[in-house]
Amino acid sequence: MKKVTLLAASVLAGLMSAQASAVTPDVALKGDASYFRAGVYSRHFYGNGGKVGRLGNENDNYIELAPSVTLAEVDGTEWRFTTSFAMQSQDNGAWQATDKSSNTGEDIAFANTQAFLRVTGLLDSDKGAALWVGKKYQRVDSHVVDIYWRNTGGSGVGIENLSVGTGKLRASWTRRADVRDFELIHSGYSTKTGVNDDGKEQKVSSPSRTATNMFDVEYGFAPFDSSWASVGYTFVAPQRYASEYSNYGYKLAKKDTNGHVFTAVLGESLLGGWNTTVARFVKGGTADEGFNSHTYTGSSHSMFDPIQYKDSSSYNIDLIDYGAVNITENLNMLYHVWFNFSKIKECQDGKETYGRDFQLVLRPQYKLTKMTRLILETGMYTSSTNTNVFGDEGESHNTQQQKVTLAYAITPDAGNAWSRPEIRFFATYRHFGHKDGRTGVYGGGYTVNTMNGADAEHSLVDSLYEGRKSNIFFGAQAEAWF
């Protein structure tokens, strides 16, 4: 890596030698997102690490590289460029390509996930403050389930690490324009015949894409020794298009509501490790059942599907606690617990859905030798929903999932819960809940969604659901971040 780094630095320095500012020779993977995982598995399976834990429950190959380079250092300022490239695949063939015409590239995903310029030192009174412009991650997750409970990343502009009082402030405007909530056609519009707000049938053209603007602010401070805390607010506003498309009879402003995300976080040292507690309240159009960041709208934004729109009275409440602690000299544990409560009201049809979700994942790790350890990860997930239409009692659904993974791992520092790189040999048992969950595992591990409608051509009989509800698989996996 050192030779590659020096070579890359010398090449870049040569290309920029005509510039007055100096280029520091530190071209390396020094971003905040370089990550790798890959492995071999005894069978295909549907990964649901976000529900019952990731260990021994991810069957993809994933790599994300984040090269970062200082472009200039002038008068106490540093100008730094960071980008990241990610590739994900579940294809275990000998050769993988993005060429869709080949049989080996059908499940390849490639993305430029970040590309931003960041400058620090512009303020003489606050040299640590930074200004950035570009496409940037702004997200926080719980690692053992890989769920980003705060995610305002996107293309935008922001300030961070700005000293305000005894704490630090960050603020940003980011925009996501890649949500394809309409039928995508070359002209940029989709035309369908449907029923408008007055109950009359008409043809309406709608934009084939919509965008979401997020205005985010967060203030962090240390309330007491060995602790940190923050309060944050995100305003999520879908692009209205009221003037652009008014001539086509399309008015998103009447259909979709804004979203509001409030967060309060407390982190503190605990048993030689740390603990993070999060309280979150989501209001409006981005509220929905379940676990996610709630910072973009998932509705169709089409006047022909009014029931998809979330009323402004919808809300979502979350209590999250996760961290890593050292129980003894040789025993540590990663843990995650999440309570979720929601009331989702659909626009125009009077349907209200009340959701309750609970998630618990424990990952104790026992050090055997300096570079080996045993890992046990247990996870469970339960979800229940009750739906009422105009006050009348409607449908109720419940689902449960459980998982147990036992792994033998080799890593440079087996006593450190976060030690990477790591090679693991694992066996996993998973079980899906009763029939009301409407999702089972069948045959080789593929999911089956039951449909009890009268359309025989597209419905799956119940007996198919009664196939495999549990599975066991084993394999080996490597993971690293850098």
N, C-alpha and C positions, 0 to 999 in steps of 0.2 A: 504493500500500500504506500510506503514512503516513496519508493521509486516512481510509482504512478503519480503520486501527488506532486513531486518535484518536477516531473516531466510536464504535467498539465499546467503547473504554475509558470514554467519557462515559456511554454507555447503561448499562454495568455499574455504574459509580459511582453513577448515579442510582437504580438498583434496590437498591443496598446502602447508601444514604446513612443509613439508620436504624441501621446497625451502628456500634459504637464504634470498631472498628478501621478504619484507612485502607486504601483500595484504590489500589495504584500503577497509573498509566496505562500499562501495558505489555502490554495484551492483544495478542498477536501469535502468529504461528506459530513459537514458540520451543521446541517440543518436540524430541524426538530421532528423529522418524520421518517428517517431511514429505518426500515423495518423489513424483516424477512421471516417467512415460515414456509415449510414444505415438508412433505412426508409421503409415506406409502401406507395404504390401508387395505385391510383384508376384504372389504366389500364396499360397494357404493352405499352411501347413506345420506339422509337429509340432515344437514347440520343445523342445529338450533342453539348454538352457544349463547346467544343473547337471552335465552330463556332459562337454561339450566346449567350454564357454565361452559367455558371454551375448552378446557383441557381434554384432550382425546375426543373432541367433538367438532373439529374443523377438518374438512377433507379437501381443501384447496391448496394451490401453490400461489403464494403472494409475495411480491417484493416491491418495496417503495424506496427509492434512492433520492436523497435530498442534498445535492451539491450546493455549496454556498461559497461565495468568494467576496473578499473585500476589494472593491473597485477603486476606491480612492480614500486617502486620509489627508485632510486639509484643515489647518487652523483648528485642530481639536475635534473635527467632525470625522465620522466614519460612514462611508457609503457602502452598503453591503447588499449584494443580490443573492436571493435564495430561490431555488426552484425545486420541484420534486416530481418524479415520474413513477407511476405505479402500473404494475401488471398483475392480473389475477387470472388463474385458470384452474379448472378441475380436470383438465385433460392430462392423462398420465402417459401419453404417447412419447415415442423417442424424439419426435420433433414437433414443436409447437410454433404456429405462425398466425399472423393476423389476417392472412389471405383467406377470405371466406370461401373461395373456390376449392380449397383443399379440404380433406377430411379431418385434418388435425387442428384446424383453427376455429372450430365452431363455437367454442366457449371462452375464447381469449378476450379479455377486457384490458385496454390500455388507456391511460389518462395522464395528462399533465395536471397534476393536482394542486401545484402551487407555482407561482412566478411573481415575485414582488421585490421591490426596492425599498430598503429601510435605511434611514439616516439617523444617526445619534449625534449629540453634541451641538445641536443648533442653538440651544439656549445656554448662555453663559452661567445662568443661575441654577440650571438643572441639567447637567451634562448627561444624565442617564435617560432623559426623556427621548422618545423616538417618534418619527413620522414615517409612515409607510404607505405605499400605493401599489396596487396590483391584486393578484389572486392569492389569498392567504388563508391558512387554517386559523380558526378561532373556535376551539372546541375543548371540552373536558369530558373524560369518560371514566367509567369504572372498568379496570382492565380485565377482570376475570369474566365479564360478560360482554365487553366491547360495545357498550351502549354509551353514546354521547348524549348525556343529559343536558348539555349546553353546546350548541353548535350554530354559530353565526358566521361561519366561514363563507367565503365567496369573493367575487371581484369587488374591490372597494378602496376606501381610503380610511386611515385611522391614526390616532395618536395612542401611545401607551407608555407606561412607566412614568407618567407625569406626576411630580410631587405636588400634593395638595394636602396641607395640614400635616398630620403625622402619617398619612397613607399615600397610596398611589392610585391614579385614575387612568382609565383607558376608555376611549370612545371611538366608534367607527360607524360608517355607513357602508353596507355591503349589499350587493344586488345579485340575485340568482335569476338568470334568464333562460334556464335550460329545462324548465318544467313543461313537458309536452302534454298539456291537459286537453288539447283539442285534436281532432283528426288532422294529421300532418299531410298536406299536399303541396305541390310545387308552387302554386300561386300564393301560398301563405294564408289561404282562407279555407274553411270547410263550410259547405252549404248543405243544410238538411231541412226537411220539412218537419215542423213540430208545433207545439201549442205555446203561444205567448202568454204573457201575464193576464191578458184579458180573456183567455180561453179560446182564442181564435187561432185557426191553423194558418201558418205562414212560413215562407222560406226566409231564413236568416243566415247571413254570413258572419262567421266568427273568426277571430285571429287564431292561427294554428299554434301559436305559442303565447304563453303569458310569463310575466316576471314577478318576482317578489323582492321588495325592498325591506332591509332590516336596519334599524337604527338602534345601536346597542351601546350601553354605558355600564361600567362597573367600577366600583371603588373598593380597594382592598386595604386592610390595616391589620395591626397586631393588637388585639384587645388585652392580652397578657403575655407573659413570658412563654416561649416555646409554643406559640399558637399563631394562627392567622385567620382572618375572616374577610368576607366580602359581601356586598349587596349589589345586585344588578337588575337592570331592566332592559328588555328588548321590545321594541315596537315593530310589529310585522305588518307590512302594508302591501297587498297585491296591487299590481299595476292596474289602474282603472281603465285606461283606453277610452274614456268617455268621449273625448274629442276626436281621437283618431278614427274610431269606428262607428261614430254615431250615425253616419250616413248609411250604414249597413244594418241598422236596427239593433245594434248590439250595445248593451249597457251593463257592464260588469258591476258598476257601482251599486246597482239595485240588488245584486245577487250575493256578493261576497262581503264578509265582514273582516275587520282588522283583527290581529292577534296581539296579545299582551302577555309577556313572560316575565315574572318576578322571581328572583332567586335570592336566598340568604344562605351563606356557607360558613361553616366553622371547622377549621382544621387544628388539630392539637397532637402533641406527642403522646404516645400511649404504649407502655410496656416495651420500651426500646424501639418502637416503631411509630406509626402515626395513624390517626383516625380522621375521617372526613364525614361531616354530617351536612346534608343539603335539605332545605325546605324550598319547594317550588310551587308557584301558583300560576296557572295558565288560564287566560280568559279570552273568549271570542272565537274567531274563525279558525284558529290553529289548534284549538282544544280537540282532543280525540281520546278514545279509550287506549289504554296500553302505554308502553314505554317508548318514548322517542324524544327528540329535541323540541318538537312543537314550534319550530321556527320557519316552517313553510307550509303552505296550504296544500292539502291532498285532495281537495274537491275537484270536480271536473270543469268548473268554470263555464258550464254550458247551460243555456236557458232551457235545454231539453231535459235536464236532469236536476230539477230544483231540489229534490230531496237530498242531494249530495251536500248542500250548503249548510254550514254550521251557523246556528243563530248566535248572536252576540252574547246571549246569556249562558252559552256553554262554558264549562269550566273543567279544569283538571288540577288535582292536588296531589303532590308527591312528597314523600318522606324517604330519603335515601341515606344509607350509612355504609361506608366501606373503608377498607384500610388494610394494613399489614402489621402484625405484632409478633414479638418474640416471647414465646411462652416459657421456654427454658433455653439453655445454651445451644442445644441441638434441635429444638423444635420451634418452628415459626408457623404462622398461618395468615393467609390472605382470606378476606371475607367480604361479603356483599349482601345487603338486605334492602329491599325496596317495597314500599307500600304505595299503592296507586288508587285514587278515588276519582271518579269522573261523572259528570252529568252532561250528556251531549244532546242538544236539541237541534233537530233538522229543520231548516227553513220550510215554511209553507205547508207541511203535512202534519204538523203537530206531534211528530214522533219524538219521544224522549227515551234515551238509553242511559241507564245507570250502570256503571262498571266498577268492579272491585278486583284488583290484581295484587298478588303477593309473590315475591321472589326471594329465595335464600340460596346462597352458594357459599360453601366453606371449602378452603383448600389448605389443609395442614401439610407441612413438609418436614420430614425428619432427616437430619444429616447423618449419613452412614460413615463417610470418610470425607476428607478435605474436598473431593470433587464428585461425590456421589450422594444421592438422596432418594428417599421414597416419598412419593406424592400421592395423596388421596383427595380427590375432589368429589364432593357430593352437592347436588343441586336439585331444587324443586321449584315448580311454578304452578300457581293456581289462578284461574280467572273465572269470573262470573258476571253475566250481564242480564239485566232485566229491561225490557222494552215496553213502553206504554204508548198507545196512540190515542190522542185526544182524551187522556185520562183513563182510558180503559186498559185493563191489564193485558199485556201481550205475551211475547215469547220470552223464555228464560233459557240461558245456555251456561253450561259449566264445562271447564276443561282442566285437566291436571297433567303434569309431566314431571318425571323424575329421572335422575341420571347418577351413576357412580362410575368413576374412573380411578384406576390404580396404575401408577406409572413409576418406573425406575429411570432416574435422570442422571446425566453426567454434565457437569457445569464447572467453571473455574473456581467458584466459591460457593459450595453447597450450603453453607450456613447463612447466606444472604438470600432473602426471599426473592429479590429482583435480579439475582445473578443471571446474566446472559453473556455469551451464547449458551444454548442448552440443547442436548440431544436426549430424547425421551423414547422409551419403549413402553407402550401402554395397552391396556384392555379396558373397554367401556361397555357398560350395560345401560340401556335406556328403556323407559317405559312411558307409553302415552296413555292418557286418561280414558274415561268412559265415553260412551257414544255421543253425548251432548257436545263434546269437544269438536265434532265434525271433521276432525283430521286424524287419520290413522297412518300407520306404516304398513305397506303391503309388499310381499315378495322380497325383492332385493333391496328394500329400504326406501322405495319411492313413496312419496306421500299420496294419499287418496282423499279427495274431498267428496263427501257424499252429496248427492242431489236427489231430493225426494219428490221432485216434480213429476208431472204427467208426461213430459216429453221423453219418450223411451229412447230416442236416438241420442240424446245428450245426458241422460240421467244414469247414475251408477247405482246398482242395486245395493241394498243394505248388507247383503252377504259378502260383498267385496270389502266393505268396511271392516267386517269381522275377521279380516285377514290378520296379518302380523301387527300386533300392537306393541311389541317389544323387540329389541334386537341387541345382539352382542357383536362387537367387532374389535379388532386389535390392529396395531401398527407401530410405526416409528415416525417420529417427527423431529425436525430441527427448527429452532426459533432464535432470532437475534434482533437486537436493535442497536443502532449506532449513529 
